[in-house]
């Protein structure tokens, strides 16, 4: 099955889905007696090359530093950076837009001056935030991100284990009030077993974090530094000997602050040892206190040129600053992605070393599932839970299988102010969901006029397979949990009435619909196997208005309507036919069951069909449907189109037959604001011309005409918005993601 295929979302609940899947191909001739039928040997395919990254001139460390500000001062082994540049210019550009003026004008009519409010609040902040703001983390950050991720996973595990234990106990006693304190119980459970998690505690340290701003002038810098120093000087009064004065020099900056001793915290905790031993084993208390004694924390401030910085970390020697630009992050070829942007206006910079990126890749459900499993182990209130435990373990296995496809690389990112704003990302995590090497055959379907939204991608077959298996494991596990819950005795409980309704509904589903629901899922799975991995989504605005009751004829004749289609190649029409046969049988059974329950005959509607050339379209007949507003499925031996419009489906399928392979690879989505604005403007003109019949009420039409100048002014103001494009590809062996909000 092609897991999570978007076309499933547009399929009606009836036979419409796959009725078009007739098998037209003739069966192959049988082999002659005594002859073995063999398929010809497949010709090995040449490996598909990914596009090479554009060749650009390599910049010197100094040239990169000139572009990236603080990056020229950060140590070469800095592992993570986020910097925002020239926030004042960003705000200025936004306020220069006609659309901003229009929005502010509307706000003023309601008594709010957005521009004045922004100006009042931004004057002082602009002295700092309007220049440059950065966060940088030095060597050793990756292991701490991984440690924090594991800690979160273990927290999820204990949370779900305690919840499951509380639920099982409530099921036995018929009282679920204990679940209200489950969060507190989870923390207690984690504390009790801290010995098992001590490796996480021992490995945890504060990574070397440097936070800073660039001041507008020396006066602003001195004032801000004075305030920070004043705040730091409160530490000795709060911690006494636990806060020792600290001074060190790194990267030409002299930091002054305090070092907070872990031994001080351990001594304070030692005084409450008796309370700790009520929860922890004495040996665990010893180990915990010994670990805390080694956990020191340095916090200090410094000025470097126009930068005001605060350092926080367990070891001041790891403060991520360099003495000269040749030893800085600007000299690290991992940020060579910036070289092609020299001379462009940069508003942001992002960098993550590969270890940091990889450390953040994790699942979300495995630990929760295992927590539920262990919480239910041996529970008496739910009966035998061994099968459920196996399913919960399966969820973890399938999640691991899906995550194992992810590949991590160094992450780089830029925010570029060019024709609007561009977000350019290089590397990072490739989840494996897209086949970036496959050539696209549907890339040109979005080039026709009036296309509002176009998307095109090729799903990775292995990812789709594993994602489908993961989804099936989740559904099966959820059903098994619901089945266990439905067997509880809740008489006397506060929620007894609601629970009784749940039990009745589940019993009804189990008895009447379960078998056919499973068959429906299987039918869709089989049908999905008959489709190729490439898909294209096309939404255009050139459909005709459906003749819905009470819509005036003038509107129907002159208006335009939205059309949307999703198209994929057919790889095995026999699979589609098989899927339809199973779906048809299951749907008939469901309608029969519903008829018996309702006490009246509710026959399953049969789809109608029409043929044109090699295409067959299946649909249901409704009074206000027409060829351009007809939820339908169109199929040939080559193409499958799920659409809201028969005409659009045939247009796309015909164009796909003639389309040549495109140069693009990967996945992309494009939204055309010009098309949307023109469509809106046409409707405004139509309503202006035929408003008397369209609104059916003179007062409503008069109110519309009163608003017309403002509406037209808004459309004119938003002419500066051109398009939004999102793309993902592999360039020179590296993942590349781009988002471009294009403004004229």
Beta strands, then each sheet from edge to edge (+ up, - down):
strand 1: 80-85
strand 2: 132-137
strand 3: 209-214
strand 4: 243-250
strand 5: 253-260
strand 6: 297-304
strand 7: 307-313
strand 8: 346-352
strand 9: 407-416
strand 10: 420-430
strand 11: 451-458
strand 12: 531-544
strand 13: 560-570
strand 14: 608-612
strand 15: 615-619
strand 16: 632-635
strand 17: 639-643
strand 18: 667-672
strand 19: 721-731
strand 20: 734-743
sheet 1: 4+ 5- 6+ 7- 3+ 2- 1+ 8- 9+ 10- 20+ 19- 18+ 11- 12+ 13- 17+ 16- 15+ 14-
end
